[in-house]
Structure formats: C-alpha cells, structure tokens
Amino acid sequence: MTNDAYDKFINQDFKNLASWIYSLNGYEFTLIATLVAFLISPTLSINEQNSLGNFFEQMGQTLLTIAAQNQTIKHKSRQISTMNNNSVEDLHKEIQRIKEELYQLRKDSLMNDNI
C-alpha cells in the first residue's frame, strides 16, 4: 500500500460507519455481514477469500481480546472500589457502635457517682 493510499484509507470517516453499524439489531447486523460476504466473494479467488476471511477473523479475535482484557480490568477496579466502600461503611458502623458504648459507659458512670 502506498503512502497516499494509506493516508486516504486512514482518513475515512469510520466513526459514522461504526455508529450506523451499532444502530442495527442482531438480525440486521448478521444479514448485512452475510450480504457483504456474498457480494464480494464472487470477485475473489479462493486464495483471496481465504486470505480476507482469515484477516477478518484475526481482526475480530484481536478486538475481542482487547475488549475482554479491558472488561476484566474495569470489573476488577469496580470490585476494589466496592470493597473499599464496604470497608468504609464497616468502619463507620464500628465507630458508631463504639460511640454508643462510650455513651452508655459515661451514663453508667454518672449513675454510679450519684448513688
């Protein structure tokens, strides 16, 4: 691929195409992919079909691997955040319990002094 061809390819508006693709439901999404494959396959040799098919499979696997790792990291950080929030809540409960005990001890102490 020449530099001009690469620049032209990379400067495409993939964001709008992606937005349109993401707006499709599962059946439409699958139908479009199937139709595109049927439309382009007759113009390709068997070797080109294999090559292009493997290219898209590799691209899909790479996207899935990146997404899975990002999801794992996001889930893990959410778990840590939840654990920290639970720990803070537990500390607040413990402080409240200690305050109540202290209040009761003061009250008992004052009652004993008055006897």
N, C-alpha and C positions, 0 to 999 in steps of 0.2 A: 504494500500500500504506500503510495507516495505521500509526502507531507501535505500536499493540497487535498488529496482525497481523505486523509486522516483528519485534517482540520475541518473539512466540510462535514464529515461523519460526526465528529465530536461536538460540533456546534449545532446539532439538530435540537429541536425542542422536545426532548424526551419526557420532560415533566408533564406536558399536556397529553402526550400519548399515554403515559403511565396513569394519569388522572382518569382518562377515558377507560382504560383497561380496568382500573379498580372500581369503576362505577358499574361494571357488568356483574350480573348474578352468576352463580356457578355454572348454570346450563349455557348461558350466553358465552361465558368465558371459554368453556370447553368447546363449544361449537365454533367460535372464531378461530381457536388454535387448530382445530381439525380442518376447517376450511382452508386456512392458510397453508397447512401441510399438503393438502390435496392439490391446491392450486400451484404450488411451487415444485412439487416432486416430479411432475412430468418433464419439466425443463432441465432437470438434473440427471446426471448419470448415476448408476448405482453407487459408485465410489463417492461421488459428491453428496448423495443422500446420506450415506453412512457418515461421512465426514461432518456434514452440517448437523445431522442428528446427534452425533457424539459431542459436537461443540455445544449445542443447546443443553444436552444432559449435563455436561461439565459445568456450564454456567449455572444451571439450576442447582446442582449439588453445592457449588460454591456459595450461592445465595442462601441456600438452606443452612449450610454450616455457619456462615456469618450470623444469620438470624438466630440460630439455636444458641450460639455462644453469647450473643448479646442478651437474649432472653434469660439465659442462665445467670449471667452477671446481674441483670436487673432484678430477677427473683431473689437472688442471694442478698443483694443490698436491701431489698424490701424486707427480707426475713431479719436481717441485722437491725434494721430500723424498728421493726415490730418488737424484737427482743429488747432493744434499748427502751422503747416506750413502755413495755411491760415492766421492766426493771425500775423505771422512774415511778410508775404507778405503785408498784410494790413498796418502794421507798417512802412515798407519800403516805400510804396506808400504815406503814410501820411507824412513821413519825407521829401520825395522828393517834395511833394506839399508845405510844409512849407518852404523848401529851395527856391523854385521858388517864393513864396510870399515875402520872405525876400529879395531876389534879386531884385524883382520889387519895393519894398519899398525903397531900397537903391538907385535904379536908379531914382525913382521919387524924392527922397530927394535931390540927386545931381542935378537934373534938376531944382528944385525949388531954390537951392542955387545959381545957375548960373543966374537966372532971376533977 
